[in-house]
C-alpha cells in the first residue's frame, strides 16, 4: 500500500488515510505526556547507529510481543511486561521479565507518529522571497550593546593578553 506524500495526493488516492484517521492520530499524540524524566539504562546498539534505552521504553521481543525495557548491559537487554519494573519470581509466581541479546530486540514505533511522519515524506519547504529578505535584514542589524558578532575566540588577542598581564602586576 503506497501512502500519499501531501494533502493533494491524499485527496486523490483511494487507499490513503482519511482525514478522520489523521485527526485522531494527531490528537492522540497531542495528549501524550511531554518532558518526562527518562532514566537512562544503557545502549541497545553501542555501534552506529547509536540507540539509547531508558527504563520503560517499549520494545518488541523476537516473538512479536510488545514489552518494556528495564535495562541494558554488555549486549543484553532486561525486559519486563510491566512498565514500572520487574514483577514475579517470588513465592512461586511466574516471571514476567527476562533477558535477551540486544541483537534480537527491536524498538517499538508509535503507529500514530509513523502515520503523521509518512505524510511529511518528500515535502520540502517552498523558497520564499519574503523569508530571504527578512533574513538579510536581520543579518544586517547590529547586535545588542556589549556583544560581538560570531563566536567568542578561544585564543586571546595580543592586546587583551597585555591588558591582563598589566592588571596583575
N, CA, C and O of each residue as an XYZ file, in Angstrom:
676
protein
N       0.841     -1.171      0.000
C       0.000      0.000      0.000
C       0.886      1.234      0.000
O       1.702      1.412      0.904
N       0.736      2.074     -0.988
C       1.516      3.299     -1.041
C       0.772      4.396     -0.314
O      -0.454      4.485     -0.383
N       1.522      5.227      0.381
C       0.912      6.288      1.159
C       1.191      7.617      0.490
O       2.255      7.790     -0.105
N       0.262      8.566      0.569
C       0.439      9.861     -0.078
C       1.517     10.672      0.616
O       1.831     10.445      1.785
N       2.083     11.631     -0.127
C       3.130     12.467      0.443
C       2.633     13.856      0.794
O       3.301     14.550      1.561
N       1.520     14.291      0.284
C       0.986     15.589      0.692
C      -0.537     15.558      0.637
O      -1.134     14.552      0.254
N      -1.157     16.667      1.023
C      -2.610     16.700      1.140
C      -3.309     16.584     -0.209
O      -4.411     16.041     -0.283
N      -2.683     17.089     -1.289
C      -3.311     16.964     -2.612
C      -3.380     15.501     -3.017
O      -4.408     15.038     -3.511
N      -2.303     14.781     -2.812
C      -2.317     13.364     -3.145
C      -3.246     12.599     -2.214
O      -3.824     11.583     -2.601
N      -3.387     13.092     -0.981
C      -4.282     12.447     -0.035
C      -5.712     12.459     -0.565
O      -6.434     11.471     -0.436
N      -6.116     13.572     -1.160
C      -7.472     13.674     -1.677
C      -7.639     12.869     -2.956
O      -8.754     12.448     -3.264
N      -6.560     12.640     -3.719
C      -6.659     11.959     -5.000
C      -6.669     10.438     -4.869
O      -7.305      9.755     -5.672
N      -5.985      9.910     -3.888
C      -5.854      8.461     -3.796
C      -6.996      7.859     -2.990
O      -7.553      8.506     -2.102
N      -7.331      6.637     -3.303
C      -8.405      5.957     -2.601
C      -7.882      5.124     -1.432
O      -8.621      4.862     -0.483
N      -6.611      4.705     -1.490
C      -6.059      3.849     -0.440
C      -5.410      4.657      0.672
O      -4.790      4.088      1.571
N      -5.545      5.973      0.623
C      -4.883      6.827      1.600
C      -5.650      6.835      2.915
O      -6.758      6.311      3.026
N      -5.019      7.446      3.893
C      -5.674      7.625      5.175
C      -6.748      8.690      5.037
O      -6.619      9.613      4.232
N      -7.775      8.564      5.801
C      -8.836      9.563      5.783
C      -8.461     10.715      6.703
O      -7.556     10.601      7.530
N      -9.164     11.810      6.545
C      -8.909     12.972      7.401
C      -9.208     12.639      8.864
O      -8.547     13.157      9.765
N     -10.181     11.792      9.099
C     -10.530     11.419     10.468
C      -9.404     10.618     11.120
O      -9.106     10.807     12.299
N      -8.778      9.718     10.347
C      -7.649      8.948     10.882
C      -6.476      9.858     11.208
O      -5.821      9.701     12.238
N      -6.220     10.807     10.322
C      -5.114     11.739     10.552
C      -5.408     12.599     11.771
O      -4.527     12.821     12.601
N      -6.633     13.083     11.883
C      -7.025     13.919     13.016
C      -6.927     13.131     14.322
O      -6.459     13.659     15.331
N      -7.365     11.876     14.307
C      -7.305     11.046     15.510
C      -5.855     10.787     15.925
O      -5.534     10.809     17.113
N      -4.979     10.541     14.941
C      -3.567     10.306     15.255
C      -2.931     11.554     15.840
O      -2.161     11.470     16.797
N      -3.245     12.703     15.276
C      -2.669     13.956     15.780
C      -3.166     14.265     17.182
O      -2.388     14.700     18.031
N      -4.452     14.046     17.436
C      -4.969     14.331     18.777
C      -4.415     13.347     19.806
O      -4.177     13.720     20.954
N      -4.208     12.088     19.399
C      -3.609     11.106     20.306
C      -2.198     11.528     20.696
O      -1.833     11.473     21.870
N      -1.401     11.951     19.711
C      -0.028     12.374     20.004
C      -0.013     13.653     20.840
O       0.868     13.834     21.680
N      -0.991     14.545     20.613
C      -1.034     15.789     21.379
C      -1.358     15.533     22.846
O      -0.943     16.303     23.712
N      -2.094     14.463     23.136
C      -2.480     14.157     24.513
C      -1.402     13.400     25.277
O      -1.510     13.235     26.492
N      -0.369     12.938     24.589
C       0.688     12.188     25.275
C       1.472     13.108     26.207
O       1.657     14.285     25.900
N       1.932     12.583     27.339
C       2.714     13.424     28.259
C       4.048     13.815     27.637
O       4.672     13.038     26.914
N       4.462     15.027     27.934
C       5.714     15.545     27.376
C       6.716     15.793     28.484
O       6.352     15.920     29.653
N       7.955     15.859     28.112
C       9.068     16.193     29.008
C       9.107     15.292     30.236
O       9.309     15.766     31.353
N       8.916     14.011     30.031
C       9.033     13.085     31.150
C      10.508     12.806     31.412
O      11.321     12.770     30.489
N      10.833     12.612     32.668
C      12.212     12.285     33.031
C      12.498     10.855     32.601
O      11.772      9.932     32.970
N      13.546     10.675     31.830
C      13.918      9.346     31.367
C      15.136      8.867     32.147
O      16.147      9.563     32.243
N      15.019      7.697     32.686
C      16.141      7.116     33.422
C      16.933      6.244     32.455
O      16.524      5.128     32.135
N      18.064      6.759     31.993
C      18.870      6.034     31.020
C      19.342      4.717     31.600
O      19.736      4.641     32.764
N      19.297      3.671     30.772
C      19.657      2.357     31.300
C      20.722      1.663     30.469
O      21.147      0.564     30.826
N      21.165      2.261     29.380
C      22.226      1.644     28.601
C      21.991      1.787     27.113
O      21.078      2.486     26.673
N      22.829      1.113     26.349
C      22.768      1.171     24.891
C      22.117     -0.092     24.352
O      22.421     -1.198     24.800
N      21.225      0.076     23.395
C      20.693     -1.080     22.691
C      21.695     -1.529     21.638
O      21.897     -2.725     21.428
N      22.319     -0.563     20.981
C      23.326     -0.850     19.972
C      24.487      0.105     20.197
O      24.377      1.277     19.840
N      25.602     -0.349     20.778
C      26.696      0.568     21.072
C      27.456      1.022     19.832
O      28.252      1.958     19.904
N      27.220      0.369     18.691
C      27.861      0.790     17.451
C      26.879      1.643     16.672
O      25.709      1.741     17.040
N      27.347      2.258     15.604
C      26.458      3.108     14.807
C      25.402      2.260     14.134
O      25.741      1.175     13.662
N      24.158      2.667     14.054
C      23.584      3.863     14.674
C      23.367      3.645     16.165
O      22.823      2.623     16.583
N      23.801      4.619     16.960
C      23.687      4.511     18.411
C      22.216      4.572     18.815
O      21.466      5.406     18.308
N      21.811      3.703     19.712
C      20.437      3.686     20.195
C      20.463      3.557     21.707
O      20.927      2.554     22.248
N      19.959      4.584     22.386
C      19.911      4.562     23.843
C      18.619      3.912     24.304
O      17.585      4.017     23.644
N      18.689      3.251     25.425
C      17.498      2.697     26.063
C      17.261      3.428     27.365
O      18.204      3.850     28.035
N      16.019      3.574     27.711
C      15.665      4.073     29.026
C      14.612      3.171     29.609
O      13.940      2.425     28.896
N      14.477      3.248     30.908
C      13.547      2.389     31.617
C      12.118      2.708     31.186
O      11.691      3.862     31.209
N      11.393      1.671     30.795
C      10.016      1.857     30.360
C       9.860      2.072     28.868
O       8.733      2.217     28.395
N      10.952      2.097     28.101
C      10.836      2.258     26.656
C      10.261      0.984     26.055
O      10.663     -0.122     26.416
N       9.320      1.151     25.136
C       8.670     -0.014     24.545
C       9.592     -0.670     23.523
O      10.224     -0.006     22.702
N       9.644     -1.992     23.605
C      10.466     -2.781     22.683
C       9.628     -3.944     22.172
O       8.593     -4.284     22.746
N      10.091     -4.542     21.090
C       9.413     -5.698     20.513
C      10.323     -6.899     20.668
O      11.465     -6.886     20.208
N       9.824     -7.928     21.312
C      10.581     -9.164     21.517
C      10.584     -9.978     20.227
O       9.800     -9.689     19.323
N      11.450    -10.993     20.120
C      11.511    -11.804     18.895
C      10.180    -12.473     18.527
O       9.924    -12.717     17.348
N       9.336    -12.769     19.513
C       8.052    -13.405     19.207
C       6.972    -12.385     18.829
O       5.836    -12.774     18.558
N       7.305    -11.087     18.804
C       6.364    -10.052     18.394
C       5.633     -9.382     19.538
O       4.833     -8.475     19.305
N       5.885     -9.805     20.768
C       5.207     -9.208     21.915
C       5.830     -7.861     22.246
O       7.052     -7.714     22.249
N       4.980     -6.879     22.524
C       5.449     -5.549     22.910
C       5.622     -5.526     24.427
O       4.672     -5.769     25.172
N       6.839     -5.232     24.875
C       7.167     -5.185     26.299
C       7.911     -3.896     26.586
O       7.990     -3.014     25.732
N       8.452     -3.788     27.781
C       9.158     -2.591     28.214
C      10.597     -2.942     28.574
O      10.858     -3.986     29.173
N      11.524     -2.067     28.207
C      12.932     -2.262     28.551
C      13.149     -1.839     29.998
O      12.629     -0.816     30.443
N      13.908     -2.625     30.714
C      14.254     -2.274     32.090
C      15.707     -1.814     32.171
O      16.026     -0.886     32.914
N      16.587     -2.465     31.407
C      17.986     -2.096     31.437
C      18.762     -2.801     30.348
O      18.267     -3.729     29.709
N      19.985     -2.347     30.149
C      20.843     -2.932     29.135
C      22.284     -2.891     29.626
O      22.752     -1.881     30.152
N      22.978     -4.019     29.441
C      24.369     -4.090     29.867
C      25.079     -5.172     29.077
O      24.608     -6.307     29.000
N      26.211     -4.822     28.492
C      27.066     -5.761     27.770
C      26.313     -6.572     26.718
O      26.484     -7.788     26.622
N      25.486     -5.897     25.937
C      24.799     -6.558     24.841
C      23.580     -7.362     25.238
O      23.006     -8.057     24.399
N      23.168     -7.287     26.498
C      21.989     -7.990     26.975
C      20.946     -6.963     27.416
O      21.285     -5.945     28.019
N      19.684     -7.236     27.114
C      18.600     -6.326     27.490
C      17.678     -7.047     28.462
O      17.235     -8.164     28.196
N      17.393     -6.408     29.583
C      16.425     -6.924     30.542
C      15.082     -6.303     30.189
O      14.945     -5.081     30.143
N      14.088     -7.158     29.939
C      12.762     -6.690     29.552
C      11.739     -7.105     30.595
O      11.949     -8.048     31.358
N      10.630     -6.383     30.610
C       9.564     -6.664     31.559
C       8.217     -6.439     30.877
O       8.097     -5.631     29.956
N       7.212     -7.166     31.348
C       5.864     -6.954     30.817
C       5.177     -5.773     31.490
O       4.117     -5.335     31.044
N       5.776     -5.255     32.563
C       5.220     -4.126     33.296
C       6.126     -2.918     33.100
O       7.351     -3.029     33.134
N       5.514     -1.789     32.898
C       6.285     -0.570     32.645
C       7.052     -0.108     33.877
O       8.114      0.504     33.751
N       6.530     -0.391     35.059
C       7.104      0.143     36.292
C       8.294     -0.631     36.831
O       9.045     -0.096     37.646
N       8.492     -1.868     36.407
C       9.625     -2.609     36.936
C       9.480     -4.096     36.707
O       8.654     -4.540     35.909
N      10.298     -4.868     37.420
C      10.311     -6.317     37.284
C       9.325     -6.927     38.274
O       9.360     -6.628     39.468
N       8.444     -7.788     37.763
C       7.448     -8.427     38.615
C       7.579     -9.938     38.503
O       7.986    -10.458     37.463
N       7.242    -10.626     39.554
C       7.221    -12.085     39.547
C       8.492    -12.695     40.086
O       9.476    -12.009     40.364
N       8.439    -14.018     40.226
C       9.597    -14.757     40.699
C       9.616    -14.977     42.193
O      10.463    -15.723     42.683
N       8.721    -14.361     42.935
C       8.673    -14.540     44.383
C       7.487    -15.424     44.747
O       6.416    -15.299     44.154
N       7.664    -16.292     45.693
C       6.592    -17.155     46.213
C       5.940    -17.983     45.110
O       4.730    -18.207     45.136
N       6.719    -18.431     44.160
C       6.193    -19.303     43.113
C       5.465    -18.581     41.987
O       4.904    -19.237     41.109
N       5.456    -17.234     41.986
C       4.815    -16.510     40.892
C       5.643    -16.674     39.620
O       6.865    -16.810     39.691
N       4.991    -16.663     38.463
C       5.760    -16.768     37.218
C       6.542    -15.475     36.956
O       6.107    -14.375     37.297
N       7.690    -15.652     36.349
C       8.491    -14.487     35.983
C       7.804    -13.745     34.855
O       7.353    -14.351     33.884
N       7.728    -12.438     34.987
C       7.174    -11.609     33.930
C       8.247    -10.700     33.369
O       7.967     -9.581     32.939
N       9.466    -11.181     33.377
C      10.580    -10.459     32.802
C      11.606    -11.471     32.320
O      11.513    -12.657     32.636
N      12.565    -11.011     31.569
C      13.597    -11.902     31.062
C      14.778    -11.113     30.518
O      14.792     -9.883     30.544
N      15.769    -11.852     30.025
C      16.980    -11.266     29.469
C      17.181    -11.841     28.078
O      17.119    -13.055     27.881
N      17.425    -10.952     27.105
C      17.652    -11.361     25.714
C      18.846    -10.607     25.154
O      19.169     -9.522     25.635
N      19.510    -11.165     24.141
C      20.569    -10.411     23.467
C      19.984     -9.176     22.781
O      18.875     -9.216     22.248
N      20.734     -8.096     22.802
C      20.257     -6.847     22.218
C      20.031     -6.967     20.714
O      19.231     -6.222     20.149
N      20.723     -7.891     20.067
C      20.557     -8.043     18.618
C      19.178     -8.590     18.247
O      18.745     -8.441     17.104
N      18.485     -9.218     19.195
C      17.164     -9.784     18.924
C      16.027     -8.814     19.237
O      14.868     -9.113     18.951
N      16.340     -7.673     19.813
C      15.330     -6.706     20.240
C      15.138     -5.656     19.143
O      16.098     -5.187     18.533
N      13.874     -5.302     18.910
C      13.561     -4.194     18.002
C      12.821     -3.120     18.787
O      12.110     -3.426     19.744
N      12.987     -1.866     18.385
C      12.285     -0.778     19.045
C      10.872     -0.662     18.505
O      10.643     -0.846     17.309
N       9.927     -0.358     19.377
C       8.543     -0.161     19.001
C       8.363      1.259     18.509
O       8.835      2.208     19.135
N       7.681      1.401     17.388
C       7.386      2.724     16.851
C       5.912      3.007     17.031
O       5.072      2.144     16.775
N       5.597      4.197     17.466
C       4.222      4.598     17.667
C       3.524      4.678     16.305
O       3.960      5.449     15.451
N       2.458      3.908     16.075
C       1.810      3.913     14.765
C       1.239      5.269     14.377
O       1.203      5.607     13.194
N       0.789      6.054     15.361
C       0.274      7.381     15.047
C       1.389      8.302     14.564
O       1.190      9.092     13.641
N       2.550      8.201     15.180
C       3.681      9.013     14.751
C       4.166      8.575     13.372
O       4.575      9.409     12.565
N       4.124      7.276     13.100
C       4.510      6.771     11.777
C       3.564      7.306     10.718
O       3.999      7.698      9.635
N       2.266      7.327     11.023
C       1.274      7.834     10.074
C       1.531      9.304      9.745
O       1.563      9.681      8.574
N       1.713     10.135     10.778
C       1.942     11.554     10.530
C       3.291     11.800      9.858
O       3.414     12.706      9.033
N       4.293     11.010     10.199
C       5.598     11.170      9.564
C       5.568     10.800      8.096
O       6.277     11.405      7.292
N       4.752      9.807      7.730
C       4.655      9.408      6.328
C       3.991     10.488      5.493
O       4.260     10.595      4.296
N       3.132     11.285      6.099
C       2.506     12.377      5.364
C       3.520     13.446      4.987
O       3.360     14.129      3.975
N       4.565     13.593      5.798
C       5.580     14.611      5.538
C       6.648     14.136      4.564
O       7.498     14.923      4.146
N       6.616     12.867      4.201
C       7.652     12.289      3.360
C       7.717     12.999      2.010
O       6.705     13.104      1.317
N       8.869     13.475      1.642
C       9.065     14.106      0.341
C       8.683     15.572      0.281
O       8.776     16.176     -0.787
N       8.257     16.167      1.386
C       7.853     17.562      1.405
C       9.085     18.428      1.655
O       9.870     18.168      2.567
N       9.238     19.455      0.834
C      10.334     20.407      1.017
C       9.731     21.794      1.179
O       8.697     22.114      0.592
N      10.391     22.598      1.977
C       9.895     23.953      2.192
C      10.021     24.761      0.913
O      11.059     24.745      0.252
N       8.960     25.462      0.576
C       8.952     26.270     -0.637
C       9.815     27.505     -0.414
O       9.650     28.188      0.597
N      10.736     27.810     -1.336
C      11.553     29.016     -1.175
C      10.650     30.253     -1.179
O       9.756     30.376     -2.016
N      10.893     31.156     -0.243
C      10.060     32.339     -0.112
C      10.928     33.585     -0.201
O      11.930     33.707      0.504
N      10.542     34.495     -1.058
C      11.270     35.745     -1.204
C      11.164     36.574      0.075
O      12.128     37.231      0.468
N      10.003     36.548      0.724
C       9.816     37.307      1.961
C      10.747     36.806      3.058
O      11.301     37.605      3.813
N      10.926     35.473      3.154
C      11.839     34.919      4.169
C      13.284     35.304      3.879
O      14.045     35.590      4.803
N      13.664     35.313      2.617
C      15.028     35.693      2.259
C      15.296     37.149      2.623
O      16.354     37.475      3.161
N      14.341     38.016      2.331
C      14.509     39.440      2.652
C      14.586     39.638      4.163
O      15.427     40.396      4.646
N      13.716     38.962      4.911
C      13.723     39.095      6.372
C      15.043     38.616      6.955
O      15.558     39.234      7.887
N      15.605     37.527      6.432
C      16.883     37.012      6.928
C      18.009     37.997      6.646
O      18.887     38.185      7.489
N      17.999     38.620      5.490
C      19.048     39.596      5.154
C      18.932     40.848      6.026
O      19.943     41.389      6.474
N      17.705     41.308      6.267
C      17.504     42.490      7.108
C      17.964     42.192      8.530
O      18.654     43.013      9.136
N      17.596     41.032      9.074
C      18.014     40.679     10.433
C      19.525     40.519     10.530
O      20.124     40.867     11.548
N      20.147     39.994      9.473
C      21.600     39.827      9.492
C      22.346     41.139      9.413
O      23.483     41.228      9.876
N      21.724     42.175      8.828
C      22.377     43.475      8.693
C      22.230     44.324      9.951
O      22.940     45.319     10.102
N      21.333     43.959     10.845
C      21.127     44.741     12.054
C      22.295     44.562     13.014
O      22.907     43.495     13.058
N      22.607     45.599     13.779
C      23.706     45.463     14.742
C      23.294     44.563     15.902
O      22.110     44.415     16.203
N      24.290     43.969     16.543
C      23.991     43.111     17.686
C      23.729     43.974     18.914
O      23.908     45.191     18.885
N      23.306     43.330     19.982
C      22.956     44.055     21.200
C      24.174     44.753     21.782
O      25.307     44.338     21.538
N      23.946     45.811     22.552
C      25.088     46.511     23.152
C      25.891     45.591     24.071
O      25.323     44.807     24.831
N      27.194     45.695     23.992
C      28.074     44.886     24.823
C      28.371     43.509     24.254
O      29.072     42.717     24.884
N      27.856     43.218     23.089
C      28.073     41.911     22.457
C      28.885     42.080     21.181
O      28.959     43.167     20.607
N      29.491     40.982     20.753
C      30.205     40.949     19.477
C      29.535     39.929     18.579
O      28.877     39.005     19.057
N      29.698     40.095     17.303
C      29.153     39.125     16.355
C      29.996     37.854     16.372
O      31.196     37.905     16.640
N      29.373     36.725     16.087
C      30.097     35.476     15.931
C      30.451     34.815     17.258
O      30.050     35.261     18.333
N      31.208     33.749     17.141
C      31.623     33.005     18.330
C      32.765     33.713     19.027
O      33.573     34.375     18.376
N      32.843     33.584     20.332
C      33.996     34.151     21.023
C      35.258     33.368     20.669
O      35.231     32.145     20.533
N      36.343     34.086     20.525
C      37.583     33.419     20.131
C      38.164     32.646     21.305
O      38.055     33.068     22.456
N      38.782     31.512     21.003
C      39.398     30.696     22.051
C      40.736     31.285     22.485
O      41.116     31.199     23.653
N      41.440     31.881     21.537
C      42.742     32.470     21.841
C      42.567     33.948     22.127
O      41.814     34.642     21.442
N      43.266     34.422     23.141
C      43.208     35.845     23.462
C      44.016     36.618     22.429
O      45.055     36.149     21.962
N      43.539     37.788     22.083
C      44.331     38.628     21.186
C      45.500     39.216     21.971
O      45.515     39.155     23.200
N      46.477     39.784     21.268
C      47.671     40.305     21.908
C      47.328     41.461     22.846
O      47.893     41.570     23.935
N      46.403     42.318     22.424
C      46.058     43.475     23.256
C      45.347     43.031     24.534
O      45.575     43.609     25.597
N      44.500     42.027     24.445
C      43.820     41.538     25.648
C      44.813     40.891     26.601
O      44.712     41.064     27.816
N      45.761     40.157     26.065
C      46.746     39.478     26.912
C      47.623     40.494     27.645
O      47.924     40.308     28.824
N      48.037     41.571     26.959
C      48.891     42.556     27.620
C      48.110     43.325     28.671
O      48.671     43.684     29.707
N      46.810     43.592     28.428
C      45.999     44.284     29.438
C      45.865     43.419     30.691
O      45.950     43.924     31.811
N      45.656     42.111     30.501
C      45.530     41.208     31.650
C      46.836     41.121     32.410
O      46.829     41.110     33.641
N      47.960     41.059     31.708
C      49.252     40.969     32.367
C      49.551     42.226     33.188
O      50.108     42.131     34.282
N      49.183     43.407     32.666
C      49.427     44.643     33.387
C      48.559     44.757     34.626
O      48.972     45.335     35.631
N      47.345     44.202     34.554
C      46.439     44.317     35.697
C      46.931     43.469     36.877
O      46.669     43.816     38.029
N      47.628     42.381     36.613
C      48.128     41.537     37.693
C      49.424     42.085     38.302
O      49.783     41.721     39.422
N      50.108     42.935     37.589
C      51.410     43.426     38.065
C      51.304     44.455     39.154
O      52.322     44.947     39.639
